Amino acid sequence: MAEAALLTAPPPATRPAHLEKHPLIGDWIGFDRDRVQVKTGKVELGQGIHAALATIAAEELHVAASRVDVMPVSTRESPDEDYTAGSLSITQSGAAVRIACAAARALLLEHAGRAFSQPLDSLRIDDGVVRFERRTLSYWDDWSRSGLRSRFDDVTTRDQRSRDAGVDGLRQDLRALFEGRRGFVHDLDAVGLLHGRVVRPPPPARALEAVDDTRTRAIPGVVAVIRSGGFLGVLADREDVAVRAAERLRTDCRWAPGAVDAFDERGDWLETHAEPPAVVFEKGSQSDADGTVATYNKPHIAHASIGPSAAVARWTADGQLEVWSHTQGVYPLKRELATILGLPGDHVHVTHVEGAGCYGHNGAEDAALDAALLARAVPGRSVKLIWSRADESAHEPYGSAMRMRLSARLDERGQVAAWRHEFWSNGHVGRPGFCGAPVLLAASELNPDHRRPVAMDPPLPPGGSQRNSVPLYAFPSVRVVHRPVRHEPLRVSSLRALGAFGNVFAIESFMDELAASAAVDPVDFRLRHLDDPRARAVIELAAARGGWAETRPDRAGRGIAFARYKNVAAYCAVVAEVSDDAPLGVSRLIVCVDAGRVITLDGVVNQVEGGAIQAASWTLKESVRPRDGAPPMDWDSYPIMRFTEVPRVETFVLDRPDAPSLGVGECVAGPVAAAIANAFADAYHVRLRDLPLTRERVLAALQD
Amino acid sequence: MTGVEPARASTAFELNGRTVEVDADPHGALLYALRNDLGSKGTRFGCGLEQCGACRVLIDGVVSYACTTPLGSVAGRRVTTVEGVATALPELIEAFVRRQAAQCGYCASGVLVSAAALLHANPDPTDSDVRRALDANLCRCGTHLRMVRAVLDAAEARRG
């Protein structure tokens, strides 16, 4: 399904910052026995990044992919690559591994050239070995011990990637997973392991007032009830006992009543609480753009991980803390734990172990702190803490609600003359290390005077709520304004794509509304405002594969949408097909992606298809709707797309071998939402601007 | 299950073809006995509420939820977990591997059990049959279509 295309190469990418922090070849790779070790700071979230890094290493080193191991990520062993987020793993870690491996390859050839007195051009590396007559030199010979201590900047390299058979890039860990043998953090074991559960106030209650743990401590197998301020949990020698004990403990708690922090689902509350405007981008004349105006709304959306958050923690006799967590950032978590627990940074060690897909900042780090607090009561013992479904559904940080108001004026030719975009949102980053003070739940429970800081937005180009708010289109006059909202009725933090989902939904829906007012075809309308050949290419490909020119059957429709993620990353165009007989209205999605040079086609397709289906679920079904102050507690109160509701998805990838490789995990979300809205408009002549675009809302709009 | 003091009793049953005995509270969930007493960690906790399917197992060939099934209730019965499915239906595992039908993989065990039940009952399922059989399983990563294709591949391999 991959299609190659001719393209002039764009300028080379800038060097990832992590390379400066870790400048030695051996910071990134190692040679052990006959294996290659890749040391990355990026963690495996289910996005296939470790397989991709192994592929990069195999290609650069000219070794068999089966010889490459990607080492588990930990603060003891791995380079600090901050968070695995933002679709940057390929760009950052991939580039670092490629550079380090190219340097190692060059050094091997150099040493072999000297050893065999042969010119470098005549030598070949075959699965890590250079052969000359009867002699060999390989990565695993003595020279590499000092070679790995070389700075890769000091080594001249040539672009000499191999695409040998055997480097198919497929994930090697899946067989063990399917056979039930490959573990998640939930599966960790230890001698004398204790099982922990936490007890948190049932919303809208906010705090623990009193607890009588007599009955709980009497349950055989309960080892301890731990209370510290408002933090409450239980330890038992068996998991079923821990679960029962937590249930009993909950019934023996008295909760301080909390006020319901109600808000309207549509998002008027965002405008009511808005901070003064901050200009994100300005271009051309700044007079008002009186013309079409439209307001779009996106509700809070949950990460909704299938497996709840979990962690294992153990304190050593000398007061050091070991934590096993599915966090996206082992170093930021280490620093956050050290701060909250009052430990020197080098006393905390975090190792990443896979969890269920997190899609951003879910409860992983909170669970790590909870585990550490429980384990502190039993030094020397390992404690495994698993959140309940209610813990995860109610306490995970959600993706922020957003409102987007767009206005534009068209000139006499039907081109956009002026474009205005104002958006209201909570911050999109509430992660450890970003907000100036501890953000984890238990920090406020331990110390009621500590108020969790509100979420923030990093500056562009990554941005948070501002992500993808600046249109890629060539408009002569543009003004983009951010209205931050610091009132947080629900806890919020990073959800896949951050502000790009809401902004692209709005921009691409509005492009269709403008195209309609100009009586121009939506594909043509976009192409008339786009110079970037790669942007044009994905749109044209999506239109072609989506049968754009074909007649629509009755009560069916097609919609198109496009975005370049963060305006600097992967390009994506989506055509959505809707029809009456599809369970949620969407029958097919045609997704086209240009992510530069493809490392592993199957990995790209898996991520793109997965991202499209998840975004379709957000778009058609999802909204965090507290009832009487209680957020979702389970899957009934937060339904997601089911097997019988998933549309057909066809994915097309434009491989650009000369362009830097880009991540694809997040580029599809915004275009999917807008393509669906545009398809409903095409089919039913109704314009829906409030997510989610449920069946009920479509029918209600038809009746109006 | 609250308010009942734990009994120590012995529950014997057949797990993936071999007889096992668990000496634990018979009111405790089968899920924890499988994972902690029997070292069978393929069956996963997702919700404890029969809403997500991550904990699905077969009991006497019928799909069931290990998270709500009391250990004592499987006495003398045949329990099949994903580990047993992998042994009994290698074509299913092969198909999932070839299709790379996972991202985070957390839902995969439950999906494989649901798929096994389908293949036992219907050797020639349609796309709709497979979707319906897996409809009680939730997947958040969006791997649904790959998993459906893998099940169809497995059905074809078993027929051929």
Interface residues (C-beta under 8 A of the other chain):
Chain A: L45 G46 Q47 G48 L170 R171 L174 R175 L177 F178 E179 G180 R181 R182 G183 F184 H186 D187 I219 P220 G221 R238 E239 D240 V241 V243 R244 E247 R248 T251 A304 S305 I306 G307 P308 E354 G355 A356 G357 Y359 I386 S388 R389 D602 N606 Q607 E609 G610 G611 A612 I613 Q614 S617 D634 W635 D636 I640 R642 F643 T644 V646 R648 V649
Chain B: M1 T2 P6 A24 D25 G28 A29 Y32 A33 R35 N36 S40 K41 G42 T43 R44 F45 G46 C47 G48 L49 Q51 C52 A54 T81 V82 E83 A86 I93 F96 V97 Q100 A101 A102 Q103 C104 G105 Y106 C107 A108 S109 L112 S128 V130 R131 R132 L134 D135 N137 L138 C139 R140 C141 G142 T143 H144 L145 R146 V148
